[in-house]
Structure formats: C-alpha cells, structure tokens
Amino acid sequence: MQQQPYNLPGPSPMSLQQSCVMAPQQPGWEVHRRYEDIMSLNYGRNHFVQKNEYPYNRIDYIYRFKFRGEGVCITLIHGTQYTSLSVGGNGGQTWWDKASRFLDKQCKRLQSGDLQKPGADTGDNKKPLVSEKEFRDFFAIPNVYGTYDLPWPRSTILLYKYSSNTSIKYWEIPENTLKRVDNEPGRDGRDAEEIMIEDLENIQDYLTIQPDDIEGSYKAILSVEVILSYSPCDKCSQSLCLLKETMDKKVKESLSLTKEVEDEEKVKFKITFSNFYKHLEIFDNEHIEGLKNLLRSDIKLDIFSDDNWDYFFNAAGLVTERQKEKGLTRKFYNILKDQ
C-alpha cells in the first residue's frame, strides 16, 4: 500500500501520490505540527523508533503495530523546513478510516486548549464532587410532586464513570473514576447527558484505534454508571438509546465470537436519579415514554432511596451532618460494647 498522507482541516486534501510536506511559512503548517503532538498523546513517543537514513537533515520516527490483524506503519517525518506524517502497511487504510475523524477532532481541541494533556492538574481531588448545599438544592429537593409552591431547580448535576477491558487506557478521562458534568446554561446550552455522551464517544474512538491487544481482549467500553439529579428528558433518552446501541455494536465488533456468545455480549449501563424531570408538565408523557425506551434498550433505571443514598454520599465524597452523627453513634456503641 502506498503511503497515506493525513487529511486535516485547513490545507486542501492531498492525493496518495503527493508528498506530505509543509514548510513553516505555509498556511496550516502549525496544524500539521499539532497533529504530531496528537499522535504522541494517543500512542506515546516511546513507541516511535528513530531512523536516520535520509539526506537533507531528514529524520523519521516510525511506529509499527498490528490493527485488525494487519500491519500498520506510521511515520513522523522531520526536516529542517517541514514536518509531515504518513501511514502505510496492509492495514494502513483500515486504521486511517477509523482514526482520521477522531484525530482531526482531537487536533481542533488541542488548538483551542480544550484537550487535557496527560499529567495536567485536574484540581483538588479531595474536594467533594457535590457539596452539601448542592445535595440539598438539586438532589434532596423538599418539593412535593404535583405542587409548585417552591421553584424546582433549572439545572442538572450528572456524575458518571465507565470501565473497559483494554490494556491501554484513555488518559483524559480515567476509568472507574466519577466525573461531574453540569448542563450548559441558556436556551442553547447542552444538557449534561449530551456532554457525557460526547465524552463517551471520544473514549470509544480512542479505544477503537489502539493496536491489537491480547487475543480475546475488548477494545470497547464495557460498563457505564450514571448518577443524575433529574431523570433524562425525552430528547436525551433518545440519544442515550442510540449511544447504547452503538456501544453494544462496538463490543461485538471488537471480538471474534460465535453468534450465541455475541447475543449475550452487551454494555452494562445503569442510571440512578433523584427526581423525575417535568413530571406534571404538558410534555410529561413524552418524558415517561423516553424512560420506557431506556428500559427497552437494556439501560437499567433506579431511584435514590434510603438503601442507596449512602452509596451516593461515598461516591460523591460528601459527608453530611447526619452521616457524622451516625458515625459518632456507631463509634460510641462500639466503645460501650467493648466495656
């Protein structure tokens, strides 16, 4: 297979026969340099082996790996006046078809400063994901369904975590670690569920383009757990159903299994919420139907109650006054018991 130059926003696409060379003064050169940074973020610089067999101060860094059972060769080319990237090997076109859209999107995010690099400071990890005030304002709402004596919150708080069965992990959003998402303000702002869906799609795209792992290993998300202050609206329910369908397909595509085993292989997806969204407004039937569609898509739904509030407190890192009192009561009980 001939070398495949990458296709980026900005410069016009180049054919397979053309050289992928950009001088620093040309429009788009900095974009191409960022693309090299993206490759290093996704595959690590240590995998690229230096090769100095070319004149004119050219240095190549080559990474060879298996993708879908076929060989791929990615070459980062450095010259004194240019930088470029090419893809070759029997599996090069297959890899490129899967990777190009995701890598282009990452390049744009890196340019805008929205892409978090490995090792970046993510803030105070000891700070609760939900404060006690937010818990009372958004989760433990004192209102009674069917009444509007007090205003209902217009914002949603979402916590989610995911897991996969891959040896290479996505650096930007760690596995098995709750991440908080808030809906964007304003009429045109995105719902918290929509932001989470974009995150999960980015994670799945990253896993999809990784080199072949050990036989039988997934390159897909296996489970998603979501905590919500409000149940999903009808629009978000539809989007979540589509996401679940896509994720189930990714799991099956990542395995070579018999039909019987494939039928049982699905992503575990669970949503636990505290309050029903728009339970008595004019569109309530649509929102309830949306929840039914989630159940039909094998997305489990649960409501917070006395049995699972403790789990929420532990997951969110929240210690309420009631929990402190319960802890002291247990402590005093154990002291008296030992006397």
C-alpha positions in Angstrom: 0.0 0.0 0.0 1.3 3.5 -0.8 1.9 6.0 2.0 -1.3 7.7 3.1 -0.9 11.4 3.9 -3.2 12.7 6.6 -6.1 15.0 5.9 -6.5 18.0 8.2 -8.8 20.9 8.4 -7.2 24.0 6.7 -4.9 22.6 4.0 -6.6 21.1 1.0 -6.6 17.2 0.9 -3.7 15.7 -0.9 -3.8 12.5 -3.0 -1.9 9.4 -2.2 0.8 10.2 -4.8 1.6 13.6 -3.5 4.3 14.4 -0.9 3.0 15.4 2.5 5.4 18.3 3.1 4.6 21.6 4.7 7.1 24.5 5.1 6.8 26.6 8.2 5.7 29.7 6.2 2.8 27.8 4.5 -0.8 28.0 5.8 -1.6 25.1 8.0 2.0 24.2 8.9 1.3 24.7 12.7 -1.8 22.5 12.4 0.3 19.7 11.0 2.8 20.1 13.9 -0.1 19.8 16.3 -1.1 16.6 14.6 2.3 15.1 15.5 1.6 16.0 19.1 -1.8 14.3 18.9 -0.1 11.1 17.6 2.3 11.2 20.6 -0.6 11.7 23.0 -2.5 8.7 21.6 0.4 6.2 21.1 3.2 7.6 23.3 6.6 8.9 22.0 8.5 5.8 23.2 6.9 3.6 20.5 8.3 5.7 17.7 11.8 4.4 16.7 14.2 7.0 15.2 15.6 6.2 11.7 18.3 8.4 10.1 18.7 7.1 6.5 17.8 10.1 4.5 19.7 13.1 3.2 19.0 16.8 3.8 18.8 16.5 7.6 15.7 14.4 7.5 14.8 12.2 10.5 12.0 9.7 10.5 10.3 8.3 13.6 8.5 5.0 12.8 5.9 3.0 14.8 4.8 -0.4 13.5 1.8 -2.3 15.0 -1.0 -4.7 14.2 -4.5 -3.4 13.7 -7.4 -5.7 12.9 -4.8 -8.4 12.3 -2.8 -6.4 9.6 0.3 -4.4 9.8 0.3 -0.6 10.1 3.3 1.7 9.8 3.0 5.3 11.0 5.9 7.6 10.1 6.6 11.1 11.6 8.9 12.9 9.2 11.1 15.7 10.4 13.1 18.1 8.1 14.8 21.4 8.7 11.9 23.2 6.9 9.0 20.9 7.2 7.2 18.2 9.2 4.8 15.5 7.9 3.1 12.3 8.7 2.4 9.2 6.5 0.6 5.9 7.0 1.4 2.6 5.3 1.1 -1.1 5.6 -1.6 -3.5 4.6 -3.8 -2.3 7.5 -3.0 1.3 7.0 -6.2 2.2 5.1 -8.3 0.4 7.6 -6.7 2.2 10.5 -6.9 5.5 8.7 -10.6 5.1 8.1 -11.2 4.6 11.8 -8.7 7.1 13.1 -8.8 10.2 10.9 -12.1 11.7 12.1 -11.2 11.2 15.8 -7.6 12.6 15.3 -8.9 15.6 13.5 -11.3 16.4 16.3 -8.5 16.0 18.8 -6.3 18.4 16.8 -9.0 21.0 16.9 -9.5 20.5 20.7 -5.7 20.8 21.2 -5.7 24.1 19.2 -8.5 25.5 21.3 -6.9 24.4 24.6 -9.9 22.1 25.4 -7.8 18.9 25.2 -6.3 17.9 28.6 -2.8 16.5 28.3 -1.5 13.6 30.5 -0.3 14.8 33.9 -2.2 18.0 33.7 -3.5 19.4 37.0 -7.2 18.5 37.4 -7.8 20.4 40.6 -8.4 19.3 44.2 -9.1 15.6 44.1 -10.1 15.7 47.8 -12.9 18.2 47.1 -16.4 16.5 47.1 -18.0 16.2 43.6 -21.2 17.5 45.2 -21.3 20.0 48.1 -23.8 19.6 50.9 -25.7 22.7 49.7 -25.9 21.3 46.1 -27.1 18.0 47.5 -30.0 19.7 49.3 -30.7 22.1 46.3 -30.5 19.6 43.5 -30.9 16.0 44.9 -32.8 16.2 48.2 -35.5 18.7 46.8 -38.1 19.2 49.5 -40.9 19.9 47.0 -43.9 17.6 46.6 -44.7 16.2 43.1 -47.7 18.0 41.8 -47.1 21.3 43.6 -45.2 24.4 42.6 -45.1 26.2 45.9 -41.3 26.3 45.6 -39.3 26.6 42.4 -37.8 23.4 41.0 -34.1 23.6 40.0 -33.4 24.5 36.4 -30.0 22.9 36.4 -28.9 19.2 36.4 -25.9 17.6 38.1 -24.6 14.4 36.5 -21.9 12.1 37.7 -20.6 9.2 35.6 -17.9 6.6 35.3 -17.0 3.9 32.8 -14.8 0.8 32.5 -13.2 -1.0 29.6 -11.1 -4.2 29.2 -8.1 -2.7 27.4 -4.5 -2.6 28.5 -4.1 0.9 27.1 -6.2 3.5 28.9 -7.6 6.8 27.8 -5.6 9.5 29.7 -8.1 12.4 29.6 -10.9 10.7 31.5 -9.7 7.9 33.8 -11.6 4.7 34.2 -13.6 3.8 37.3 -13.4 7.4 38.5 -16.5 9.6 38.7 -16.6 12.7 36.6 -19.0 15.5 37.2 -20.9 17.2 34.3 -23.3 20.1 34.6 -25.7 21.2 31.9 -24.7 24.4 30.0 -26.7 27.5 30.9 -29.0 29.3 28.4 -31.6 28.2 25.9 -29.0 26.8 23.5 -26.9 25.2 26.2 -26.3 21.4 26.0 -27.9 19.1 28.6 -25.5 17.3 30.9 -26.3 13.9 29.2 -25.3 15.3 25.8 -21.9 16.4 27.2 -21.4 12.9 28.8 -22.3 11.2 25.5 -19.7 13.2 23.7 -17.1 12.2 26.3 -18.0 8.5 25.9 -17.8 8.8 22.1 -14.3 10.3 22.4 -13.3 7.5 24.8 -14.7 4.8 22.5 -13.0 6.3 19.4 -9.7 6.3 21.3 -10.1 2.6 22.3 -11.1 1.7 18.7 -7.8 3.0 17.1 -5.5 1.3 19.5 -3.2 -1.6 18.3 -4.4 -5.1 18.6 -4.3 -6.4 22.2 -4.1 -9.9 23.5 -6.5 -12.4 21.9 -10.0 -12.0 23.3 -9.5 -8.6 24.8 -12.1 -5.9 24.2 -11.3 -2.5 22.7 -14.5 -1.1 23.8 -16.3 0.4 26.8 -17.9 -2.4 28.9 -19.9 -0.5 31.5 -21.3 2.9 32.3 -22.7 4.1 35.6 -24.6 7.4 35.8 -25.9 9.4 38.8 -28.4 12.2 38.0 -30.3 14.9 39.9 -33.1 14.7 37.3 -34.2 11.8 35.2 -33.3 12.2 31.5 -35.7 14.2 29.3 -37.2 12.6 26.2 -34.5 14.0 23.8 -31.7 12.8 26.0 -33.3 9.4 26.4 -33.3 9.0 22.6 -29.6 10.0 22.4 -28.8 7.6 25.2 -30.6 4.7 23.5 -28.6 5.4 20.3 -25.4 5.5 22.3 -26.2 2.2 23.9 -26.9 0.6 20.6 -23.6 1.9 19.1 -21.6 0.8 22.2 -23.1 -2.7 22.0 -22.0 -3.0 18.4 -18.5 -1.8 19.3 -18.2 -4.6 21.8 -19.3 -7.2 19.3 -17.0 -5.8 16.6 -14.0 -6.0 18.9 -14.4 -9.7 19.4 -14.4 -12.8 17.2 -17.2 -14.7 18.8 -19.8 -17.2 17.9 -23.4 -15.9 17.4 -24.6 -17.4 20.7 -21.9 -15.6 22.7 -22.4 -12.3 20.8 -26.1 -12.2 21.7 -25.1 -12.1 25.4 -22.3 -9.5 25.0 -23.7 -6.0 25.8 -22.5 -3.0 27.6 -23.8 -2.7 31.2 -25.5 0.7 31.5 -27.2 2.0 34.7 -28.8 5.4 35.5 -29.8 6.3 39.1 -31.6 9.5 39.6 -33.1 11.5 42.4 -36.1 13.4 40.9 -38.4 12.9 37.9 -38.0 15.6 35.2 -41.1 17.7 34.3 -43.3 15.1 36.0 -46.6 17.0 35.6 -46.0 19.4 32.7 -47.6 19.2 29.3 -44.8 17.0 27.9 -44.7 14.6 30.8 -46.0 11.7 28.6 -43.1 12.1 26.2 -40.5 12.1 29.1 -42.1 9.0 30.7 -42.1 7.3 27.3 -38.4 8.2 27.0 -37.7 6.4 30.3 -39.5 3.4 29.0 -37.4 3.4 25.9 -34.3 3.4 28.0 -35.5 0.3 29.7 -36.3 -1.3 26.3 -32.7 -0.6 25.3 -31.4 -2.5 28.4 -30.4 0.6 30.3 -31.3 0.0 33.9 -33.0 2.7 35.9 -33.1 3.2 39.6 -34.3 5.9 42.0 -32.3 7.0 45.1 -33.9 5.8 48.3 -32.7 5.1 51.9 -30.9 2.0 50.6 -28.6 3.7 48.2 -28.1 7.2 49.5 -25.1 6.0 51.4 -23.6 4.9 48.1 -24.2 8.3 46.7 -22.5 10.1 49.6 -19.5 7.8 49.4 -19.3 8.2 45.6 -19.6 12.0 45.7 -17.2 12.3 48.6 -19.9 14.0 50.6 -20.1 13.8 54.4 -23.3 15.3 55.8 -24.1 16.2 59.4 -26.4 13.2 59.5 -23.6 10.9 58.4 -21.3 12.4 61.0 -24.0 11.8 63.7 -24.4 8.2 62.5 -20.6 7.7 62.6 -20.4 9.0 66.1 -23.3 6.9 67.2 -21.6 3.7 65.9 -18.3 4.7 67.5 -19.9 5.2 70.9 -21.8 1.9 70.5 -18.6 0.0 69.8 -16.9 1.7 72.8 -19.8 0.7 75.1 -19.9 -2.8 73.6 -16.3 -3.4 74.4 -16.6 -2.4 78.1 
